[in-house]
């Protein structure tokens, strides 16, 4: 199947596509952009373990942070679950990971057979009425086509005591991440926007969430339903 740009995924220059996404305005078609993300992360799945090893300290820090907020044996949903390692690290009683990439879902399922993984985009989240104690969005916010839409759809997976953990880069990291990419230490990602803490706070408020805690260093937020 051809990609939305008319270029087959096998011949597509994905790092260049990711950089182009950053430079251009918001794509006019959500469906076309989501298809592009699916192809990008299908391609990335073949090398994601290599990149995770190169940045093991970062991933360990995020896992430690999530374990601090999420008690073991909770019901946990991760949106944008990738390899599933972060979800597995919090030792959920019931764990579900969703990802836009079929290849990532297959990889995660092979690494963590006791956790359920589904292929689904965050913008079309539908958990069939199932509720979770904690919902994780790690390194995801800036990749989303419509952040407010995602927050609104998350509401259907929340009960009154649900907590949401959101982690995203500070804008101050932009130059450092660019240097890391040029040095071959980080794979380029198709970041649509560099949201600030204030941006996310406003979008969460519009989606009827309340911020309980915000940490500047990790840009992690614990959020409850109003």
C-alpha positions as CSV (number, residue, x, y, z in Angstrom):
1,X,0.0,0.0,0.0
2,X,1.3,3.4,-0.8
3,X,1.9,6.1,1.8
4,X,-0.2,9.3,1.9
5,X,2.6,11.1,0.0
6,X,2.5,8.5,-2.8
7,X,5.9,7.0,-1.7
8,X,6.0,3.4,-0.6
9,X,7.0,2.9,3.0
10,X,10.0,0.8,2.0
11,X,11.6,3.7,0.1
12,X,10.5,6.6,2.3
13,X,13.1,8.6,4.1
14,X,11.6,8.6,7.6
15,X,14.1,10.8,9.4
16,X,13.6,13.5,6.7
17,X,9.8,13.1,6.9
18,X,10.0,13.6,10.7
19,X,12.0,16.8,10.3
20,X,9.7,18.1,7.6
21,X,6.7,17.6,9.9
22,X,8.3,19.9,12.5
23,X,8.9,22.6,9.9
24,X,5.5,22.6,8.3
25,X,2.1,23.9,9.6
26,X,-0.4,21.5,11.1
27,X,-1.5,19.0,8.4
28,X,-4.9,19.7,7.0
29,X,-6.0,16.1,7.1
30,X,-5.9,14.2,10.4
31,X,-6.3,10.8,8.7
32,X,-3.4,11.4,6.3
33,X,-1.2,12.5,9.2
34,X,-2.1,9.5,11.3
35,X,-1.3,7.2,8.5
36,X,2.1,8.9,8.2
37,X,2.7,8.3,11.9
38,X,1.7,4.7,11.6
39,X,4.2,4.1,8.8
40,X,6.9,6.1,10.7
41,X,6.6,4.0,13.9
42,X,6.2,0.7,12.0
43,X,9.6,1.6,10.5
44,X,11.0,2.7,13.8
45,X,10.0,-0.5,15.5
46,X,12.8,-2.4,13.8
47,X,15.4,-0.2,15.5
48,X,13.7,1.1,18.6
49,X,15.5,-1.3,21.0
50,X,18.9,0.0,19.7
51,X,17.8,3.6,20.4
52,X,16.5,2.6,23.9
53,X,19.8,1.1,24.8
54,X,21.6,4.3,23.8
55,X,19.3,6.3,26.1
56,X,18.9,3.7,28.8
57,X,19.3,6.3,31.6
58,X,16.5,8.4,30.3
59,X,14.1,5.5,30.1
60,X,15.0,4.2,33.5
61,X,14.3,7.7,35.0
62,X,10.9,7.8,33.4
63,X,10.1,4.3,34.7
64,X,11.2,5.3,38.2
65,X,9.0,8.4,38.0
66,X,5.9,6.4,37.0
67,X,6.5,3.8,39.7
68,X,6.6,6.7,42.2
69,X,3.1,7.8,41.2
70,X,1.5,4.5,40.3
71,X,1.2,1.7,43.0
72,X,1.7,-1.8,41.9
73,X,-1.4,-3.9,41.1
74,X,-3.3,-0.9,39.7
75,X,-5.4,-0.9,36.5
76,X,-3.2,1.0,34.0
77,X,-3.7,2.2,30.5
78,X,-0.8,3.5,28.5
79,X,-1.5,5.6,25.4
80,X,1.4,5.4,22.9
81,X,2.8,2.3,24.6
82,X,5.6,1.6,22.1
83,X,7.6,-1.4,23.3
84,X,5.4,-1.8,26.4
85,X,8.5,-1.5,28.7
86,X,7.1,1.5,30.7
87,X,3.7,-0.1,31.2
88,X,5.4,-3.4,32.4
89,X,7.7,-1.4,34.7
90,X,4.7,-0.2,36.9
91,X,3.6,-3.9,37.5
92,X,-0.1,-3.4,36.7
93,X,-2.8,-5.8,37.9
94,X,-4.5,-5.1,34.6
95,X,-2.4,-3.4,31.9
96,X,-3.5,-2.3,28.5
97,X,-1.3,-0.5,26.0
98,X,-2.5,1.1,22.8
99,X,-0.3,2.3,19.9
100,X,-0.8,3.5,16.4
101,X,1.8,1.2,15.0
102,X,0.9,-2.5,14.3
103,X,4.6,-3.4,14.4
104,X,5.1,-1.7,17.8
105,X,2.0,-3.6,19.1
106,X,3.5,-6.9,17.9
107,X,6.9,-6.1,19.4
108,X,5.3,-5.1,22.8
109,X,3.2,-8.3,22.9
110,X,6.2,-10.4,22.3
111,X,8.2,-8.7,25.1
112,X,5.3,-8.6,27.6
113,X,2.9,-11.5,26.9
114,X,1.0,-10.9,30.2
115,X,-0.1,-7.4,29.1
116,X,-2.7,-6.6,26.5
117,X,-1.7,-4.4,23.6
118,X,-4.1,-3.0,20.9
119,X,-3.5,-1.1,17.7
120,X,-5.4,2.2,18.0
121,X,-4.6,5.9,17.6
122,X,-5.1,8.2,20.6
123,X,-7.3,10.5,18.6
124,X,-9.8,7.6,18.2
125,X,-9.4,6.1,21.6
126,X,-12.2,3.7,22.5
127,X,-11.8,1.3,25.4
128,X,-15.4,0.0,25.2
129,X,-16.4,1.5,28.6
130,X,-13.5,0.0,30.6
131,X,-12.2,2.3,33.3
132,X,-8.6,2.5,34.6
133,X,-7.0,3.8,37.8
134,X,-4.0,5.4,36.0
135,X,-3.5,6.5,32.4
136,X,0.0,7.2,31.1
137,X,0.9,9.5,28.2
138,X,4.7,9.5,28.0
139,X,6.6,11.4,25.3
140,X,3.3,11.6,23.4
141,X,1.7,15.1,23.7
142,X,3.8,16.8,20.9
143,X,3.1,14.0,18.5
144,X,-0.7,14.3,18.7
145,X,-2.7,15.9,15.9
146,X,-5.4,17.1,18.3
147,X,-4.4,17.1,22.0
148,X,-7.7,18.4,23.2
149,X,-9.6,15.7,21.3
150,X,-7.4,13.1,22.9
151,X,-8.0,14.4,26.4
152,X,-11.7,14.5,25.8
153,X,-11.7,10.9,24.6
154,X,-9.6,9.8,27.7
155,X,-12.6,10.9,29.9
156,X,-14.5,7.7,28.8
157,X,-11.7,5.6,30.3
158,X,-11.7,7.4,33.7
159,X,-13.6,6.8,36.9
160,X,-13.8,9.7,39.5
161,X,-10.4,8.7,41.1
162,X,-8.5,8.1,37.9
163,X,-5.0,9.8,37.7
164,X,-3.3,10.7,34.5
165,X,0.5,10.8,34.2
166,X,1.7,13.1,31.4
167,X,5.3,13.4,30.5
168,X,6.7,15.6,27.7
169,X,9.9,17.5,26.9
170,X,10.3,21.1,28.0
171,X,10.8,23.6,25.2
172,X,14.2,24.3,26.8
173,X,15.3,20.8,25.6
174,X,14.8,21.7,21.9
175,X,18.4,22.7,21.2
176,X,19.8,19.7,23.2
177,X,17.6,17.3,21.3
178,X,18.6,18.7,18.0
179,X,22.3,18.3,19.0
180,X,21.6,14.7,20.1
181,X,20.1,13.9,16.7
182,X,23.0,15.3,14.8
183,X,25.4,13.3,17.0
184,X,23.5,10.1,16.3
185,X,22.3,9.7,19.9
186,X,18.6,10.2,19.2
187,X,16.3,9.3,16.4
188,X,14.3,12.2,14.9
189,X,10.6,12.3,15.9
190,X,7.7,13.9,14.0
191,X,6.9,16.6,16.6
192,X,4.0,18.7,15.6
193,X,4.2,21.2,18.5
194,X,6.2,22.1,21.5
195,X,3.5,22.4,24.1
196,X,4.3,24.3,27.3
197,X,3.0,23.4,30.7
198,X,0.5,26.2,30.5
199,X,-0.7,24.9,27.1
200,X,-1.4,21.4,28.5
201,X,-2.9,22.8,31.7
202,X,-5.4,24.8,29.6
203,X,-6.3,21.9,27.3
204,X,-6.8,19.7,30.4
205,X,-9.1,22.3,31.9
206,X,-11.1,22.4,28.7
207,X,-11.5,18.6,28.9
208,X,-12.7,18.8,32.5
209,X,-9.6,17.6,34.2
210,X,-8.0,19.1,37.4
211,X,-4.2,19.3,37.8
212,X,-3.0,17.8,41.1
213,X,0.7,18.1,40.7
214,X,3.2,19.4,38.2
215,X,7.0,18.9,38.2
216,X,9.1,21.1,36.0
217,X,12.2,18.9,35.8
218,X,10.4,16.0,34.2
219,X,7.3,17.9,33.0
220,X,5.2,15.2,34.6
221,X,1.7,15.9,35.7
222,X,-0.7,13.9,37.8
223,X,-4.3,14.7,36.9
224,X,-7.7,13.7,38.2
225,X,-11.1,14.0,36.8
226,X,-13.2,16.9,38.1
